[in-house]
Amino acid sequence: MGVPIGPKLDFVGASETIITVSFNPLNSNDEYVLEWKEYHQKWETDSQSKNMNSNEMTKTGNGKIQTNIEGLNPGATYTVRLKALGEGSQSDAGKASPELIIDTEAVSCTPKPSCMIL
């Protein structure tokens, strides 16, 4: 039996430099790799990733795993996907989940009302 397709990612939120996503872990897999890149870049040469073990991560109240992608560029468009990994193998990955396309927030030059002195 091969490695399954990665679970569908859900968008949770985005700030200037962080994107938060969540997913329902598969019953058959504990190891995943979350991959991201700027929209115009190529997966093969420009993507970044982080490995995750669902048994070592905190689950939300509804059993989903929520994780952050940090250190992103403000005002940029990113493509994010998730792959399930074969047991004990970093190189044996299943097909990627459907891709999410997410914009980080632009840096705001407008002061917030709570920061203004009148």
Secondary structure as a PSIPRED ss2 file (coil, helix, strand):
# PSIPRED VFORMAT (PSIPRED V4.0)

   1 M C   1.000  0.000  0.000
   2 G C   1.000  0.000  0.000
   3 V C   1.000  0.000  0.000
   4 P C   1.000  0.000  0.000
   5 I C   1.000  0.000  0.000
   6 G C   1.000  0.000  0.000
   7 P C   1.000  0.000  0.000
   8 K C   1.000  0.000  0.000
   9 L C   1.000  0.000  0.000
  10 D E   0.000  0.000  1.000
  11 F E   0.000  0.000  1.000
  12 V E   0.000  0.000  1.000
  13 G E   0.000  0.000  1.000
  14 A E   0.000  0.000  1.000
  15 S C   1.000  0.000  0.000
  16 E C   1.000  0.000  0.000
  17 T C   1.000  0.000  0.000
  18 I C   1.000  0.000  0.000
  19 I E   0.000  0.000  1.000
  20 T E   0.000  0.000  1.000
  21 V E   0.000  0.000  1.000
  22 S E   0.000  0.000  1.000
  23 F E   0.000  0.000  1.000
  24 N C   1.000  0.000  0.000
  25 P C   1.000  0.000  0.000
  26 L C   1.000  0.000  0.000
  27 N C   1.000  0.000  0.000
  28 S C   1.000  0.000  0.000
  29 N C   1.000  0.000  0.000
  30 D C   1.000  0.000  0.000
  31 E E   0.000  0.000  1.000
  32 Y E   0.000  0.000  1.000
  33 V E   0.000  0.000  1.000
  34 L E   0.000  0.000  1.000
  35 E E   0.000  0.000  1.000
  36 W E   0.000  0.000  1.000
  37 K E   0.000  0.000  1.000
  38 E E   0.000  0.000  1.000
  39 Y C   1.000  0.000  0.000
  40 H C   1.000  0.000  0.000
  41 Q C   1.000  0.000  0.000
  42 K C   1.000  0.000  0.000
  43 W H   0.000  1.000  0.000
  44 E H   0.000  1.000  0.000
  45 T H   0.000  1.000  0.000
  46 D H   0.000  1.000  0.000
  47 S C   1.000  0.000  0.000
  48 Q E   0.000  0.000  1.000
  49 S E   0.000  0.000  1.000
  50 K E   0.000  0.000  1.000
  51 N E   0.000  0.000  1.000
  52 M E   0.000  0.000  1.000
  53 N E   0.000  0.000  1.000
  54 S H   0.000  1.000  0.000
  55 N H   0.000  1.000  0.000
  56 E H   0.000  1.000  0.000
  57 M C   1.000  0.000  0.000
  58 T C   1.000  0.000  0.000
  59 K E   0.000  0.000  1.000
  60 T C   1.000  0.000  0.000
  61 G C   1.000  0.000  0.000
  62 N C   1.000  0.000  0.000
  63 G C   1.000  0.000  0.000
  64 K C   1.000  0.000  0.000
  65 I E   0.000  0.000  1.000
  66 Q E   0.000  0.000  1.000
  67 T E   0.000  0.000  1.000
  68 N E   0.000  0.000  1.000
  69 I E   0.000  0.000  1.000
  70 E C   1.000  0.000  0.000
  71 G C   1.000  0.000  0.000
  72 L C   1.000  0.000  0.000
  73 N C   1.000  0.000  0.000
  74 P C   1.000  0.000  0.000
  75 G C   1.000  0.000  0.000
  76 A C   1.000  0.000  0.000
  77 T E   0.000  0.000  1.000
  78 Y E   0.000  0.000  1.000
  79 T E   0.000  0.000  1.000
  80 V E   0.000  0.000  1.000
  81 R E   0.000  0.000  1.000
  82 L E   0.000  0.000  1.000
  83 K E   0.000  0.000  1.000
  84 A E   0.000  0.000  1.000
  85 L E   0.000  0.000  1.000
  86 G C   1.000  0.000  0.000
  87 E C   1.000  0.000  0.000
  88 G C   1.000  0.000  0.000
  89 S C   1.000  0.000  0.000
  90 Q C   1.000  0.000  0.000
  91 S C   1.000  0.000  0.000
  92 D C   1.000  0.000  0.000
  93 A E   0.000  0.000  1.000
  94 G C   1.000  0.000  0.000
  95 K C   1.000  0.000  0.000
  96 A C   1.000  0.000  0.000
  97 S C   1.000  0.000  0.000
  98 P C   1.000  0.000  0.000
  99 E C   1.000  0.000  0.000
 100 L E   0.000  0.000  1.000
 101 I E   0.000  0.000  1.000
 102 I E   0.000  0.000  1.000
 103 D E   0.000  0.000  1.000
 104 T C   1.000  0.000  0.000
 105 E C   1.000  0.000  0.000
 106 A C   1.000  0.000  0.000
 107 V C   1.000  0.000  0.000
 108 S C   1.000  0.000  0.000
 109 C C   1.000  0.000  0.000
 110 T C   1.000  0.000  0.000
 111 P C   1.000  0.000  0.000
 112 K C   1.000  0.000  0.000
 113 P H   0.000  1.000  0.000
 114 S H   0.000  1.000  0.000
 115 C H   0.000  1.000  0.000
 116 M C   1.000  0.000  0.000
 117 I C   1.000  0.000  0.000
 118 L C   1.000  0.000  0.000
